[in-house]
Amino acid sequence: MYIGEIISVLASFGLPYKIRPVRFRWSGRLLPVNDITYSWKTRDGESIIYHFSVSDGKTLYELSFNTRSLLWRLENLADDS
């Protein structure tokens, strides 16, 4: 399901150029990132967008990080219900 909302994310930024979301806040809930199942990057003009398929153990979420605006978004979610 498409969401497309700007969210707050606690992330680890390591070397070399390694970004890892740790947890994020959405709809008043603080959700852990238990697993990163896939990651990729795309371009939008001059921006590089890092995408992460992450799970909290129940639901699969797609998060994105825009390197130009420094904003995180919850792009999509898929749950088992």
SVG drawing of the C-alpha trace seen along z (x, -y; Angstrom):
<svg xmlns="http://www.w3.org/2000/svg" viewBox="-6 -20 41 33">
<polyline fill="none" stroke="black" stroke-width="0.4" points="0.0,0.0 1.4,-3.4 1.9,-5.8 4.4,-8.5 4.7,-10.3 7.7,-12.1 8.8,-10.3 11.4,-10.6 14.1,-7.9 16.9,-7.0 19.7,-5.8 23.3,-4.8 25.7,-6.4 29.0,-4.5 31.9,-4.1 32.1,-3.6 28.8,-5.4 26.8,-2.9 23.3,-4.0 21.3,-1.8 17.8,-2.7 17.5,-1.5 13.9,-2.6 11.3,-5.1 8.2,-6.9 5.0,-6.6 1.4,-7.3 2.4,-8.0 4.3,-4.6 8.0,-4.0 8.8,-0.9 12.0,1.0 13.9,2.1 14.5,5.8 15.7,6.7 16.8,5.0 15.7,7.4 16.8,5.4 18.4,2.0 18.9,0.1 19.4,-3.5 17.9,-5.6 18.4,-9.1 15.9,-12.0 17.7,-14.8 20.7,-15.7 19.4,-13.7 20.4,-10.2 17.6,-8.3 18.5,-5.3 15.6,-2.8 15.3,-0.2 12.9,2.7 12.7,3.2 10.7,5.3 9.6,4.9 8.9,8.6 5.3,8.3 5.1,5.8 7.3,5.0 8.0,1.3 9.8,-0.6 11.7,-3.6 13.6,-6.1 16.3,-8.7 16.9,-11.7 20.6,-12.8 19.7,-16.3 16.8,-17.2 17.9,-14.8 14.3,-13.7 13.1,-10.2 9.8,-8.9 7.7,-5.8 6.9,-4.9 5.0,-1.7 3.9,1.0 2.8,4.6 1.4,6.7 0.0,10.2 -3.5,9.1"/>
</svg>
